[in-house]
């Protein structure tokens, strides 16, 4: 670039040189030279202006070219982005670029396997810690609503907080009952007068048995009363026993009934007696069922001693009896006690007659004072007496005063937030309250639950593990009165849980014998237990159980002590899974080790003063290794449910269970159902509609299971939104089985699995059909079958669409 100054200087120098060598012609050319110089100067100025103009034009065109390039590139980029956006929509039904939502299933499965391995290592020596938990919980009596109960709640919360959980204690004011005064006397025949002690003996071997009045022997929610009437013995007091008594013309009305425990829920025994017009009822523990007939009795053996008494609730319902279908709150509406006893106000009214549990030592003099032949030989028990039916000549006086009061209970809730799906919840629960000390029921399960919570917390601290889905630990209160704590909690959060609760894992009487693994629950969860049973080891299932330091030498995997590997796909209604499965339609499972038949010796101390740490450490699980195994089973089940990318629910297994249930119903109708052919023809029962719906569900289950297998076997990443659609289907299938169109409000809404009214403890598939058969009304029977078939078809639709 040339500047004005340089150009002028060059011209100036040239002019000087010319003048120096040609002075003579200076004058001649002076005017011309000046003219040329001026022209040259003007030219240079013009050239300078033109160069500046060209420079500006050049810069302008460069800028324009760059701008055009940016526009072209932008258009091309927009076209490319739009193409990918459209492809993403068509492939994943999403309006976002899916690159950040891809999941590698093999990587996630590897992470889960590592967590499982670490959890097993953390819990391999957990038996000592579990025994320490149990020692604390059994050190004080903690019936619901008492000071001891609150102490256990505070201890539980503190331990959960120490393990890293966000915790709350949820307090509910609920109706509970406690005895004020009770009395049972035989007043006739006069030469056999007797007054029952209604207490349990003290044994030096068991330190806690000295607190014989820590929790009096009583039935929760029994009505107060002061009555005197003839006594009548009615075997177990179940529906069949009352039917046999009626057929034998045994008078029940205005008499006092005595029955033995077993065969049906104690609440049904009281209900049956009340419906038959009895004034009151006594329920005793017969040695043929859980006493000396079975084997050595406490404290020398595990079976029930002569003064042992089984406490328990005699109400058929669940939750607070004065707030049916809604959660109990401080200032909320509740029924009066009189209304709670009236079927016009509630589905399950409280009893209207007094009921008292007694030992077989107290029952023996009463039974010996009876006469009258038994209607059936099977009514004979195990006492060394002649069993008679009555009524009379024995006459009994019962006096019972009960305090029905609204009092607080305490649920303890701990939570680990899910890292990926915080709005999907895996819940583990156990009730904490006990009738006295509760070593087996429920605190064997409580101690296991605390170990699971502690180990999961340690896993998170040591390995930075975080669950994919939220894990919620729940310690329920007042279960023994009728699942009160868990029911109030489920009613309070029912809308939330129906959307977010994936599965519920329960343990109640977690370990009552170092013997059999007995899982029961929703059929789609069976495959999880099959896998876990191959990962956990236990000592040989022998009695007495080896001590803790002896178990490794003869250890076996749980599947080897799982009788016939039987997974019972029906839950009874006797524990805290009931509100979640039967009322909310949440897949649920109950896990425990127990005995059966001759090894079911826990029944010998069930709900008595002798369900103690002494009993558990000497007869139940001396080395606490089965407790350790249960903690591993529950922990692994939780990890699999919380961290599996695709929920491990297998609905082909569910379809197989429906086929099995159908076969049972068909066999009952064809072979066991008694009817009068002149009044009722079973050929009019429309079983075909049920059969076809089950086949439809089976095909839908195969379809979804095959889709899941293909996804699990693929080597390519999978879009998370597609996984959510599949997982939501797997969660909500169980909800489809709920009866949501009933004209009357029913607490047990599950059409497949809800229990029969004749025995609220036992589970029975298609119970409403069995109950309807007793009406011999073909319209009612076919109506129930149609409702169930419709629900099964809707469940199939969820899997297909």
C-alpha positions in Angstrom: 0.0 0.0 0.0 1.4 3.4 -1.0 0.8 6.5 1.2 0.5 10.1 0.1 3.7 11.1 1.8 5.9 8.5 0.0 4.6 9.5 -3.4 5.2 13.2 -2.9 8.7 12.6 -1.7 9.6 10.6 -4.8 8.4 13.4 -7.1 10.2 16.0 -5.0 13.6 14.2 -5.4 13.2 13.7 -9.1 12.5 17.5 -9.5 15.7 18.4 -7.6 17.9 16.1 -9.8 16.5 17.7 -13.0 17.2 21.2 -11.8 20.7 20.3 -10.8 21.8 19.0 -14.2 19.7 21.1 -16.6 19.6 24.6 -15.1 19.7 26.2 -18.6 16.4 25.0 -19.6 14.8 25.6 -16.3 13.0 28.6 -17.5 11.9 27.1 -20.8 10.2 24.1 -19.2 9.3 25.7 -15.8 5.7 26.4 -16.7 5.2 23.0 -18.4 6.9 21.1 -15.6 4.7 22.8 -13.1 1.6 21.9 -15.1 2.6 18.2 -15.4 3.5 18.1 -11.8 0.1 19.4 -10.9 -1.6 16.9 -13.2 0.4 14.1 -11.7 -0.5 15.1 -8.2 -4.2 15.2 -9.1 -3.8 11.8 -10.8 -2.3 10.3 -7.7 -5.0 11.7 -5.5 -7.5 10.2 -7.9 -5.7 6.8 -7.8 -5.7 6.9 -4.0 -9.4 7.6 -3.8 -10.1 4.8 -6.3 -8.0 2.3 -4.3 -9.9 3.1 -1.1 -13.1 2.5 -3.0 -11.9 -0.8 -4.3 -10.8 -1.9 -0.8 -14.2 -1.2 0.6 -15.9 -3.0 -2.2 -13.6 -6.0 -1.8 -14.3 -6.2 2.0 -18.1 -5.9 1.3 -18.0 -8.8 -1.1 -16.0 -11.0 1.3 -18.5 -10.3 4.0 -21.4 -11.1 1.7 -19.8 -14.4 0.6 -19.3 -15.4 4.2 -22.9 -14.6 5.0 -24.2 -16.6 2.0 -22.0 -19.6 3.2 -23.5 -19.4 6.7 -27.0 -19.3 5.3 -26.4 -22.3 3.1 -24.8 -24.3 6.0 -27.6 -23.3 8.3 -30.2 -24.5 5.8 -28.4 -27.8 5.3 -28.0 -28.2 9.1 -31.7 -27.5 9.6 -32.6 -30.1 7.0 -30.3 -32.7 8.6 -31.7 -32.0 12.1 -35.3 -32.1 10.9 -34.7 -35.5 9.3 -33.2 -37.0 12.5 -36.1 -35.4 14.5 -38.7 -37.1 12.3 -36.9 -40.4 12.4 -36.7 -40.1 16.2 -40.4 -39.5 16.4 -41.3 -42.4 14.2 -39.0 -44.8 16.1 -39.7 -43.9 19.7 -42.9 -41.8 19.7 -40.9 -39.0 21.2 -40.3 -35.3 20.3 -36.7 -35.2 21.5 -33.4 -36.4 20.0 -33.1 -39.9 21.6 -29.3 -40.1 21.7 -29.1 -39.3 25.4 -31.8 -41.8 26.3 -30.2 -45.0 25.1 -29.6 -47.8 27.6 -27.1 -50.6 27.3 -28.8 -53.5 28.9 -25.7 -55.6 29.3 -23.9 -52.8 31.2 -26.9 -52.3 33.5 -27.1 -56.0 34.2 -23.4 -56.1 35.0 -24.0 -53.3 37.5 -26.8 -55.2 39.1 -24.7 -58.4 39.3 -22.0 -56.4 41.1 -24.5 -55.0 43.6 -25.8 -58.5 44.3 -22.3 -59.8 44.9 -21.4 -56.9 47.2 -24.7 -57.3 49.1 -24.0 -61.0 49.7 -20.6 -60.2 51.0 -21.9 -57.5 53.3 -24.5 -59.9 54.9 -22.6 -63.1 55.0 -22.0 -62.7 58.8 -25.2 -60.9 59.6 -26.6 -63.5 62.1 -25.0 -61.8 65.1 -26.3 -58.4 64.2 -29.8 -59.8 63.6 -29.8 -61.6 67.0 -28.8 -58.3 68.6 -31.8 -56.6 66.9 -34.1 -59.3 68.1 -32.7 -59.2 71.7 -33.7 -55.5 71.8 -37.2 -55.8 70.3 -38.0 -58.7 72.7 -36.7 -57.0 75.8 -39.9 -55.1 76.3 -43.6 -55.8 75.7 -44.8 -53.6 72.9 -48.5 -54.1 72.1 -49.8 -51.4 69.8 -50.4 -48.0 71.3 -48.4 -48.5 74.4 -45.2 -46.8 75.8 -43.2 -49.9 74.8 -44.5 -49.7 71.3 -43.4 -46.1 70.9 -40.0 -46.9 72.2 -39.5 -49.5 69.5 -40.7 -47.0 66.9 -38.1 -44.4 68.0 -35.3 -47.1 68.0 -36.3 -48.1 64.5 -36.2 -44.6 63.2 -32.8 -43.9 64.8 -31.3 -47.0 63.2 -32.7 -46.1 59.8 -31.4 -42.6 60.0 -28.0 -44.0 61.0 -28.1 -46.1 57.8 -28.6 -43.0 55.6 -32.4 -43.1 55.1 -34.7 -40.1 55.0 -37.1 -41.1 57.8 -40.5 -40.0 59.2 -42.8 -41.3 62.0 -46.3 -41.1 60.8 -48.8 -41.0 63.7 -52.4 -42.1 63.3 -55.1 -41.8 66.0 -57.0 -45.1 65.8 -59.5 -47.1 67.8 -57.8 -49.9 69.8 -59.1 -51.9 72.8 -57.6 -53.1 76.0 -59.0 -55.3 78.9 -60.1 -53.7 82.2 -61.6 -56.8 83.9 -62.1 -60.4 82.8 -63.6 -63.4 84.6 -64.6 -67.0 83.6 -66.3 -69.3 86.1 -67.9 -72.6 86.0 -70.9 -72.3 88.4 -72.8 -75.5 87.6 -72.7 -78.4 88.4 -72.1 -77.1 91.9 -69.7 -79.9 92.7 -67.5 -78.9 89.8 -67.2 -75.2 90.4 -64.1 -73.7 88.9 -62.5 -70.3 88.3 -60.2 -69.9 85.4 -56.8 -68.2 86.1 -56.6 -66.5 82.7 -52.8 -66.1 83.2 -49.7 -67.8 81.9 -47.2 -69.5 84.2 -43.7 -68.2 85.0 -40.6 -70.3 84.0 -37.2 -69.7 85.4 -35.5 -70.7 82.2 -37.2 -67.8 80.3 -36.5 -64.4 82.0 -39.2 -62.5 80.2 -41.9 -65.0 81.2 -41.8 -63.5 84.7 -43.7 -60.5 83.3 -46.9 -62.6 83.1 -49.2 -59.5 83.2 -47.1 -57.4 80.8 -50.0 -57.9 78.3 -53.1 -59.6 79.7 -54.7 -62.5 77.8 -57.5 -61.0 75.8 -59.2 -60.6 72.4 -58.9 -57.3 70.7 -62.3 -55.6 69.9 -64.3 -58.1 71.9 -67.5 -56.6 73.3 -67.9 -56.1 77.0 -70.6 -58.2 78.8 -71.7 -59.9 82.0 -73.5 -63.2 81.1 -74.3 -66.5 82.6 -75.5 -69.4 80.3 -75.2 -73.1 79.6 -72.0 -74.1 77.7 -71.9 -75.8 74.3 -68.7 -77.2 72.6 -68.6 -76.7 68.8 -65.2 -78.1 67.8 -63.3 -75.4 65.8 -66.2 -73.1 65.5 -65.9 -72.8 61.7 -68.8 -72.6 59.3 -68.9 -76.3 58.8 -69.0 -77.0 62.5 -71.9 -74.7 63.0 -73.7 -76.4 60.1 -73.1 -79.8 61.6 -74.4 -78.6 65.0 -77.5 -77.3 63.3 -78.0 -80.6 61.5 -77.7 -82.4 64.8 -80.2 -80.1 66.5 -77.6 -78.8 69.0 -79.0 -75.6 70.5 -76.6 -72.6 70.3 -79.0 -69.6 70.7 -78.7 -68.0 74.2 -75.8 -70.2 75.2 -72.1 -69.7 75.6 -69.9 -71.4 73.0 -66.5 -72.9 73.6 -64.3 -73.8 70.6 -60.7 -74.7 69.9 -58.2 -72.7 67.9 -57.5 -73.9 64.3 -59.0 -74.4 60.9 -60.3 -70.9 60.5 -59.6 -67.3 61.7 -60.6 -66.6 65.3 -62.7 -63.6 64.1 -64.8 -66.0 62.0 -65.4 -68.2 65.1 -66.8 -65.2 67.0 -68.8 -64.1 64.0 -70.3 -67.5 63.5 -71.3 -67.7 67.2 -72.8 -64.2 67.1 -74.8 -65.0 64.0 -76.1 -68.3 65.6 -77.4 -66.3 68.6 -74.7 -67.3 71.2 -74.3 -64.9 74.1 -70.5 -65.2 74.3 -67.6 -67.4 73.2 -64.4 -68.9 74.7 -61.6 -70.0 72.5 -58.9 -72.4 73.8 -55.7 -74.0 72.5 -56.2 -77.8 72.3 -53.0 -79.9 72.8 -53.9 -81.9 69.7 -53.1 -78.9 67.7 -50.1 -77.3 69.4 -49.5 -78.9 72.8 -48.1 -82.0 74.4 -49.7 -84.3 71.8 -47.2 -82.8 69.3 -44.1 -83.1 71.5 -42.2 -81.6 74.4 -43.7 -78.4 75.7 -42.1 -75.1 76.7 -39.6 -74.5 78.4 -38.2 -78.0 77.7 -39.5 -78.0 74.1 -41.1 -75.7 71.6 -44.8 -76.7 72.0 -47.5 -74.9 74.0 -47.5 -75.5 77.7 -50.8 -76.1 79.6 -51.2 -72.4 80.6 -50.2 -70.9 77.3 -52.9 -68.6 75.7 -53.2 -67.3 72.2 -54.2 -63.6 72.1 -55.4 -61.9 69.0 -58.0 -59.7 67.3 -61.5 -61.0 66.7 -62.5 -58.3 64.2 -62.9 -59.4 60.5 -61.9 -56.0 59.0 -58.7 -54.1 58.5 -57.7 -50.6 59.5 -59.3 -48.4 62.0 -62.9 -49.8 62.6 -64.3 -46.3 62.9 -62.8 -44.9 59.6 -63.7 -47.6 57.0 -62.4 -46.7 53.5 -60.7 -43.4 54.6 -57.6 -42.6 56.5 -57.8 -41.7 60.2 -56.8 -38.2 61.1 -56.9 -36.1 64.3 -59.9 -34.0 63.4 -61.5 -36.3 60.8 -64.9 -37.9 60.9 -65.2 -41.3 62.5 -68.0 -43.7 63.3 -69.2 -44.0 66.8 -68.6 -47.3 68.6 -72.3 -48.2 68.2 -72.1 -47.4 64.5 -68.9 -49.5 64.1 -70.9 -52.5 65.5 -73.7 -52.0 62.9 -73.5 -53.5 59.5 -75.6 -50.6 58.1 -72.6 -48.4 58.6 -69.6 -50.6 57.8 -68.7 -53.7 55.8 -67.1 -55.5 58.7 -68.9 -54.6 62.0 -67.2 -55.0 65.3 -68.3 -58.0 67.5 -71.3 -57.6 69.7 -70.6 -60.5 72.1 -67.8 -61.0 74.6 -64.9 -63.2 73.6 -62.1 -64.5 75.8 -59.1 -66.7 74.9 -58.1 -69.4 77.5 -55.5 -72.1 78.0 -56.3 -75.8 77.8 -55.6 -75.9 81.5 -58.6 -73.6 82.0 -60.7 -75.2 79.3 -60.3 -78.8 80.7 -62.7 -78.4 83.7 -65.3 -76.7 81.6 -65.3 -79.4 78.9 -65.4 -82.2 81.6 -68.6 -80.7 82.9 -70.5 -81.2 79.6 -72.6 -84.1 78.4 -74.2 -85.0 75.1 -72.8 -86.9 72.2 -70.6 -85.3 69.6 -72.0 -85.0 66.0 -68.8 -86.3 64.6 -65.7 -88.3 65.9 -63.4 -85.6 64.4 -64.6 -83.2 67.1 -62.5 -84.9 69.7 -59.4 -83.1 70.8 -56.2 -84.1 72.6 -57.1 -83.6 76.2 -57.3 -86.7 78.4 -61.0 -86.4 78.8 -64.2 -87.6 77.1 -65.3 -84.8 74.8 -69.0 -84.0 74.9 -71.1 -81.4 73.1 -73.7 -80.0 75.5 -75.4 -77.7 76.0 -75.0 -78.2 79.7 -75.2 -79.3 82.3 -72.2 -77.0 82.6 -73.2 -73.4 83.2 -70.6 -70.7 82.8 -70.4 -67.1 84.0 -68.4 -64.7 81.8 -67.6 -61.1 82.8 -65.6 -58.9 80.5 -65.0 -55.2 80.6 -63.1 -53.7 77.7 -61.8 -50.2 77.1 -62.3 -49.2 73.5 -60.3 -46.0 73.0 -58.8 -43.8 70.2 -55.1 -43.8 70.8 -52.0 -42.9 68.6 -50.0 -45.6 66.7 -46.7 -45.0 64.9 -45.6 -46.1 61.5 -41.8 -45.6 60.8 -41.0 -44.9 57.2 -37.4 -44.8 55.7 -36.6 -44.0 52.0 -33.7 -44.1 49.6 -34.6 -41.9 46.6 -34.3 -43.6 43.2 -31.5 -42.1 40.9 -33.3 -42.7 37.6 -37.0 -43.5 38.4 -37.7 -41.8 41.7 -41.4 -42.0 41.0 -41.4 -45.8 41.0 -41.4 -47.3 44.5 -40.2 -50.7 45.8 -41.7 -51.2 49.3 -40.4 -53.6 52.0 -42.6 -53.9 55.1 -43.0 -55.7 58.4 -45.1 -54.9 61.4 -43.4 -54.0 64.6 -46.1 -54.4 67.3 -46.5 -57.7 69.1 -49.0 -59.2 71.5 -46.3 -59.5 74.1 -42.5 -59.8 73.3 -43.0 -61.2 69.7 -39.8 -63.1 69.0 -41.4 -64.9 66.1 -44.4 -62.8 65.4 -43.3 -60.3 64.2 -39.9 -59.4 65.4 -38.0 -62.1 63.7 -39.1 -60.3 60.5 -38.4 -56.9 62.1 -34.9 -57.8 62.9 -34.4 -59.1 59.3 -35.9 -55.9 57.9 -33.5 -53.8 60.0 -30.5 -55.9 58.7 -31.7 -55.5 55.1 -32.0 -51.7 55.6 -28.7 -51.4 57.3 -26.9 -53.5 54.6 -28.5 -51.5 51.7 -27.4 -48.3 53.5 -23.8 -49.7 53.8 -23.8 -50.7 50.2 -24.7 -47.1 49.2 -21.9 -45.7 51.4 -19.1 -48.0 50.4 -19.8 -48.4 46.7 -21.7 -45.2 45.7 -24.6 -47.5 44.7 -27.9 -45.8 44.2 -31.1 -47.7 43.4 -32.6 -47.0 40.0 -36.1 -46.9 41.6 -37.0 -45.6 45.1 -36.8 -48.0 48.0 -39.1 -47.5 50.9 -38.7 -49.3 54.3 -41.9 -49.5 56.3 -42.3 -50.6 60.0 -46.0 -50.9 60.5 -47.8 -50.5 63.8 -51.0 -52.2 65.1 -51.0 -55.0 62.6 -52.2 -57.4 65.3 -55.5 -55.4 65.7 -56.3 -55.8 62.0 -53.5 -54.4 59.8 -54.3 -51.0 61.1 -51.0 -49.1 60.5 -50.5 -50.4 56.9 -54.1 -49.9 56.0 -54.2 -46.3 57.3 -51.0 -45.6 55.4 -52.3 -47.2 52.1 -55.6 -45.3 52.5 -53.8 -42.0 53.0 -51.6 -42.4 49.9 -53.9 -44.6 47.8 -53.9 -42.4 44.7 -50.1 -42.0 44.8 -49.4 -45.7 45.3 -51.8 -46.8 42.5 -49.6 -44.8 40.2 -46.1 -45.3 41.6 -45.9 -48.5 43.7 -44.2 -51.2 41.7 -44.2 -54.1 44.2 -44.6 -54.8 47.9 -42.3 -57.2 49.8 -43.5 -58.4 53.2 -42.1 -60.5 56.0 -44.1 -61.1 59.2 -43.2 -64.2 61.2 -39.9 -64.2 59.2 -38.3 -67.2 60.8 -40.3 -69.5 63.1 -38.4 -72.8 62.3 -35.0 -73.5 60.7 -36.7 -75.7 58.2 -38.7 -74.8 55.1 -38.5 -71.8 52.8 -42.1 -70.8 52.1 -42.6 -67.9 49.6 -46.1 -66.9 48.7 -47.3 -64.1 46.5 -48.3 -62.7 43.2 -47.5 -65.3 40.5 -45.6 -62.9 38.2 -42.9 -62.6 40.9 -42.1 -66.3 41.2 -39.2 -66.2 38.7 -37.4 -63.7 41.0 -37.6 -66.0 43.9 -36.4 -68.9 41.7 -33.3 -67.0 40.9 -32.6 -65.7 44.4 -33.0 -69.2 45.9 -30.0 -70.3 43.9 -27.8 -67.5 45.4 -28.3 -67.9 49.2 -27.1 -70.7 51.4 -28.6 -72.1 54.7 -27.6 -74.8 57.2 -29.1 -78.2 56.8 -32.9 -78.1 57.7 -32.6 -80.3 60.9 -33.9 -79.9 64.4 -32.3 -78.8 66.6 -30.5 -76.3 64.3 -26.7 -76.2 64.4 -25.1 -73.3 66.2 -23.8 -70.4 64.1 -20.2 -71.7 63.9 -21.3 -75.1 62.6 -23.5 -74.1 59.6 -20.9 -73.7 56.9 -19.9 -77.4 56.7 -23.3 -78.6 55.7 -24.7 -75.6 54.0 -27.1 -75.9 51.1 -28.7 -73.4 48.7 -32.2 -72.3 49.7 -33.7 -74.0 46.6 -32.5 -77.3 48.2 -34.6 -76.7 51.4 -37.6 -75.5 49.4 -40.2 -78.3 49.6 -41.1 -79.3 46.0 -40.0 -75.7 45.1 -43.6 -74.8 45.6 -44.4 -71.1 45.2 -48.0 -70.6 46.4 -49.6 -67.9 44.1 -52.2 -67.1 46.7 -51.8 -64.8 49.8 -54.1 -65.0 52.7 -55.3 -61.8 54.3 -53.4 -62.1 57.6 -50.6 -59.7 57.1 -49.6 -56.2 55.8 -49.5 -57.1 52.1 -53.4 -57.3 52.2 -54.1 -53.6 51.7 -51.6 -53.3 48.9 -52.6 -56.4 47.0 -56.4 -56.8 47.7 -57.3 -53.1 47.8 -54.8 -51.3 45.6 -53.8 -54.1 43.1 -50.0 -54.0 43.8 -48.0 -57.1 43.1 -47.0 -58.5 46.5 -45.0 -61.3 48.1 -44.4 -62.7 51.6 -41.2 -64.4 52.5 -40.4 -66.6 55.5 -38.9 -69.8 56.8 -41.2 -72.0 58.9 -42.1 -75.5 59.8 -45.0 -77.6 58.7 -46.9 -80.5 60.2 -44.8 -82.0 63.0 -42.2 -79.2 62.7 -44.7 -76.4 62.9 -43.8 -76.0 66.5 -44.0 -72.2 66.5 -47.8 -72.6 66.8 -47.0 -73.7 70.4 -46.0 -70.2 71.5 -47.9 -68.1 68.9 -49.3 -64.9 70.5 -48.3 -66.0 74.0 -45.9 -64.8 76.7 -43.5 -67.5 75.6 -42.9 -66.1 72.1 -39.6 -64.9 73.5 -35.9 -64.5 72.7 -35.3 -67.7 74.8 -37.7 -69.7 72.6 -36.1 -68.4 69.4 -32.5 -68.9 70.5 -33.3 -72.4 71.7 -35.9 -73.8 69.4 -36.7 -71.5 66.5 -33.3 -70.6 64.9 -30.5 -71.1 67.5 -27.7 -69.9 65.2 -29.8 -67.2 63.6 -28.5 -68.4 60.2 -32.0 -68.7 58.7 -32.5 -65.1 59.8 -29.4 -64.2 57.9 -30.5 -66.2 54.9 -33.9 -64.4 54.9 -32.2 -61.0 55.0 -30.2 -62.0 51.9 -33.3 -63.3 50.1 -35.3 -60.1 50.8 -32.3 -57.9 50.0 -31.6 -59.5 46.7 -35.3 -59.5 45.8 -35.3 -55.8 46.5 -32.2 -55.1 44.4 -33.5 -57.0 41.5 -36.8 -55.2 41.6 -35.2 -51.8 42.2 -32.4 -52.0 39.6 -33.6 -54.3 36.8 -34.0 -52.2 33.6 -37.0 -54.2 32.6 -39.1 -55.3 35.6 -38.8 -59.0 36.1 -42.5 -59.8 36.1 -43.4 -63.0 34.2 -47.1 -63.1 33.2 -46.8 -66.5 31.6 -46.5 -67.7 35.2 -49.6 -65.7 36.1 -51.5 -67.3 33.2 -50.4 -70.8 34.5 -51.7 -70.0 37.9 -55.1 -68.9 36.4 -55.3 -72.2 34.6 -54.6 -74.0 37.9 -57.3 -72.0 39.7 -59.8 -72.7 37.0 -59.0 -76.4 37.2 -59.7 -76.3 41.0 -63.0 -74.5 40.5 -64.1 -76.9 37.7 -63.2 -79.9 39.8 -65.1 -78.6 42.8 -68.3 -78.0 40.8 -68.1 -81.4 39.1 -67.1 -83.5 42.0 -67.5 -81.8 45.4 -70.3 -79.3 45.1 -73.4 -80.6 46.8 -76.8 -79.6 45.4 -80.3 -80.7 44.8 -80.7 -81.5 41.1 -84.4 -80.8 41.2 -83.7 -77.2 42.2 -80.4 -76.5 40.7 -78.5 -77.7 37.6 -74.7 -77.0 37.5 -74.8 -77.4 33.8 -76.2 -73.9 33.6 -73.0 -72.5 35.2 -71.1 -70.5 32.5 -67.6 -71.6 33.1 -66.8 -71.2 29.4 -66.6 -67.4 29.7 -64.0 -67.7 32.4 -62.0 -70.3 30.4 -61.9 -68.2 27.2 -60.7 -65.1 29.2 -57.9 -67.1 30.7 -56.8 -68.3 27.3 -56.8 -64.8 26.0 -54.7 -63.7 28.9 -52.3 -66.5 28.3 -51.7 -65.5 24.7 -51.2 -61.9 25.7 -48.7 -63.0 28.4 -46.7 -65.0 25.8 -46.6 -62.0 23.5 -45.2 -59.6 26.1 -42.8 -62.2 27.5 -41.4 -62.8 24.0 -41.0 -59.0 23.4 -39.1 -58.7 26.6 -36.8 -61.7 25.8 -36.0 -60.1 22.4 -35.1 -56.8 24.1 -32.9 -58.6 26.7 -31.1 -60.5 24.1 -30.3 -57.6 21.8 -26.8 -56.1 21.6 -28.0 -52.6 20.7 -28.9 -49.9 23.2 -32.6 -49.5 23.9 -34.6 -46.3 24.2 -35.7 -45.6 27.7 -39.1 -44.3 26.8 -39.8 -47.7 25.1 -38.8 -49.4 28.3 -41.1 -47.2 30.4 -44.1 -48.2 28.2 -43.2 -51.9 28.8 -42.6 -51.5 32.5 -45.9 -49.5 33.0 -47.8 -52.4 31.4 -46.1 -54.9 33.8 -47.0 -52.7 36.8 -50.6 -52.0 35.9 -51.8 -55.5 34.9 -52.5 -56.4 38.6 -54.7 -53.2 38.9 -57.0 -54.6 36.2 -58.1 -57.3 38.5 -59.7 -54.9 40.9 -63.5 -54.7 41.1 -64.1 -51.0 40.4 -67.7 -51.2 39.2 -69.4 -52.7 42.3 -72.6 -51.1 43.5 -71.4 -51.5 47.0 -68.1 -50.5 48.5 -65.8 -53.5 49.2 -62.5 -53.4 50.9 -61.3 -56.7 49.3 -61.5 -55.6 45.6 -59.2 -58.2 44.0 -61.5 -60.4 41.9 -58.9 -63.2 41.6 -57.3 -63.5 45.0 -59.5 -61.9 47.7 -60.4 -64.3 50.6 -63.6 -66.1 51.2 -65.9 -64.5 53.9 -66.1 -67.9 55.6 -62.4 -67.7 56.5 -60.8 -64.3 56.3 -57.4 -65.7 57.0 -57.1 -68.2 54.2 -56.5 -67.3 50.6 -58.7 -68.7 47.9 -58.8 -67.9 44.1 -62.2 -66.9 42.7 -63.6 -66.8 46.3 -66.6 -64.8 45.2 -67.6 -67.7 42.9 -67.3 -70.2 45.6 -69.4 -68.0 48.0 -72.0 -67.4 45.2 -72.4 -71.2 44.7 -73.9 -71.4 48.3 -76.8 -69.3 47.1 -77.8 -71.8 44.4 -78.8 -68.8 42.3 -77.6 -69.2 38.7 -77.8 -65.5 38.0 -75.6 -64.6 40.9 -73.1 -67.3 40.1 -72.8 -66.3 36.4 -72.7 -62.7 37.3 -69.6 -63.3 39.4 -68.0 -65.4 36.6 -68.7 -62.6 34.1 -67.1 -60.0 36.3 -63.9 -62.0 36.8 -63.7 -62.9 33.1 -64.1 -59.2 32.2 -61.3 -58.3 34.5 -59.0 -60.9 33.0 -59.8 -59.7 29.5 -58.9 -56.1 30.5 -55.6 -57.3 32.0 -54.9 -59.0 28.7 -55.6 -55.7 26.9 -53.0 -53.9 29.0 -50.4 -56.4 27.9 -51.3 -56.3 24.2 -52.0 -52.6 23.5 
